[in-house]
């Protein structure tokens, strides 16, 4: 699994066999680092044409602020499908306390459920469940392309 050149606060790898992009945040980040890190994730995903992302935020101890969440949901996520040509599936892995804290914040986005959206995400407290969800999404996407 090749490790991709990435900043010290974000480890990026591509798992070719699973067709999954892994992004492991190594620490809490400043807003400009968040933007740079997500830009690098998109660059790598474009290089590999990868629409299945596993993002591990367990080491990112401080939560994102409202402005960062707004940037992700209003600017960053909507550009993924036009860049990659297909919807993008993001599985976020976090510690249970992070999930509880995130869900308690009024600006936390709801998980998109409607078919035909440019991106989908789910939150998980373990990597195995996240990988299972990504695999299920990939099977479903392949089945819909064969119709």
C-alpha positions as CSV (number, residue, x, y, z in Angstrom):
1,X,0.0,0.0,0.0
2,X,1.8,3.1,-1.2
3,X,2.1,6.0,1.2
4,X,1.6,9.3,-0.6
5,X,3.7,12.4,0.1
6,X,1.6,14.3,2.6
7,X,2.0,16.9,5.3
8,X,3.3,15.8,8.8
9,X,-0.2,16.2,10.3
10,X,-2.0,13.9,7.8
11,X,-0.8,10.5,6.7
12,X,-2.3,9.5,3.3
13,X,-2.2,6.0,1.7
14,X,-4.0,4.4,-1.1
15,X,-5.1,0.7,-0.8
16,X,-5.3,-0.5,-4.4
17,X,-6.7,-3.9,-3.6
18,X,-9.6,-2.3,-1.7
19,X,-9.7,0.8,-3.9
20,X,-9.7,2.9,-0.7
21,X,-8.0,6.2,0.1
22,X,-6.9,6.4,3.8
23,X,-6.4,9.7,5.5
24,X,-5.2,9.5,9.1
25,X,-5.1,12.9,10.8
26,X,-2.0,12.8,13.2
27,X,-3.0,15.7,15.4
28,X,-5.4,18.6,15.8
29,X,-5.0,21.1,13.0
30,X,-5.3,24.8,12.2
31,X,-7.9,25.8,9.6
32,X,-5.3,26.4,6.9
33,X,-3.9,22.9,7.6
34,X,-7.3,21.4,7.4
35,X,-7.8,23.0,4.0
36,X,-4.3,21.9,2.8
37,X,-4.9,18.4,4.1
38,X,-8.2,18.0,2.4
39,X,-6.8,19.4,-0.8
40,X,-4.0,16.8,-0.7
41,X,-6.7,14.1,-0.2
42,X,-8.6,15.2,-3.3
43,X,-5.4,15.4,-5.3
44,X,-4.5,11.8,-4.4
45,X,-8.1,10.6,-4.9
46,X,-8.0,12.2,-8.4
47,X,-4.7,10.5,-9.2
48,X,-6.1,7.1,-8.3
49,X,-9.8,7.8,-9.3
50,X,-10.8,6.8,-5.8
51,X,-14.3,7.5,-4.5
52,X,-14.1,5.5,-1.3
53,X,-12.3,7.3,1.6
54,X,-11.6,6.2,5.1
55,X,-10.8,9.2,7.2
56,X,-9.4,8.5,10.7
57,X,-9.7,11.5,13.1
58,X,-9.1,9.7,16.4
59,X,-5.8,11.7,16.9
60,X,-7.4,15.0,16.1
61,X,-8.3,15.9,19.7
62,X,-10.1,19.2,19.2
63,X,-13.3,19.4,17.3
64,X,-13.8,21.4,14.2
65,X,-15.3,24.8,14.6
66,X,-18.5,25.9,12.8
67,X,-16.6,27.7,10.0
68,X,-14.5,24.6,9.2
69,X,-17.7,22.4,9.1
70,X,-19.4,25.0,6.9
71,X,-16.4,25.0,4.5
72,X,-16.4,21.2,4.3
73,X,-20.1,20.8,3.7
74,X,-20.7,23.9,1.5
75,X,-17.5,24.1,-0.5
76,X,-15.3,21.0,-0.2
77,X,-17.7,18.0,-0.3
78,X,-19.8,19.4,-3.3
79,X,-16.7,19.6,-5.5
80,X,-15.7,15.9,-5.0
81,X,-18.1,14.4,-7.5
82,X,-17.3,16.9,-10.3
83,X,-13.6,16.2,-9.8
84,X,-13.9,12.4,-9.6
85,X,-16.9,11.7,-11.8
86,X,-18.8,9.7,-9.3
87,X,-20.3,10.2,-5.8
88,X,-17.7,10.0,-3.0
89,X,-18.2,7.8,0.1
90,X,-16.5,9.1,3.2
91,X,-16.3,6.8,6.3
92,X,-15.1,8.8,9.3
93,X,-13.5,6.8,12.2
94,X,-13.4,8.5,15.5
95,X,-13.4,7.8,19.2
96,X,-16.7,7.4,21.0
97,X,-16.2,10.6,22.9
98,X,-15.5,12.4,19.7
99,X,-18.7,11.1,18.1
100,X,-20.8,12.1,21.2
101,X,-19.2,15.6,21.2
102,X,-19.8,16.0,17.5
103,X,-23.4,15.0,17.6
104,X,-24.0,17.4,20.5
105,X,-22.9,20.4,18.4
106,X,-25.7,22.3,16.7
107,X,-23.7,22.8,13.5
108,X,-22.9,19.1,12.9
109,X,-24.3,18.1,9.5
110,X,-26.8,15.3,9.2
111,X,-25.7,12.3,7.3
112,X,-27.0,12.5,3.7
113,X,-29.4,9.6,2.8
114,X,-31.1,10.6,-0.4
115,X,-30.0,8.7,-3.6
116,X,-28.2,10.7,-6.2
117,X,-26.2,13.0,-3.9
118,X,-22.6,14.0,-4.8
119,X,-21.3,12.6,-1.6
120,X,-22.2,10.4,1.3
121,X,-20.6,10.0,4.7
122,X,-21.1,7.9,7.9
123,X,-19.4,8.1,11.3
124,X,-17.9,5.1,13.0
125,X,-16.1,4.3,16.2
126,X,-14.3,1.4,14.7
127,X,-12.4,0.8,11.5
128,X,-13.9,-2.6,10.7
129,X,-17.4,-1.2,10.5
130,X,-16.2,1.7,8.4
131,X,-14.5,-0.6,6.0
132,X,-17.7,-2.8,5.8
133,X,-19.8,0.3,5.0
134,X,-17.4,1.3,2.2
135,X,-17.4,-2.2,0.8
136,X,-21.2,-2.2,0.8
137,X,-21.3,1.2,-0.9
138,X,-18.9,-0.1,-3.6
139,X,-21.0,-3.2,-4.3
140,X,-24.1,-1.1,-4.5
141,X,-22.5,1.4,-6.9
142,X,-21.2,-1.4,-9.1
143,X,-24.6,-3.0,-9.2
144,X,-26.3,0.3,-10.2
145,X,-23.7,0.8,-13.0
146,X,-24.5,-2.6,-14.5
147,X,-28.2,-1.8,-14.9
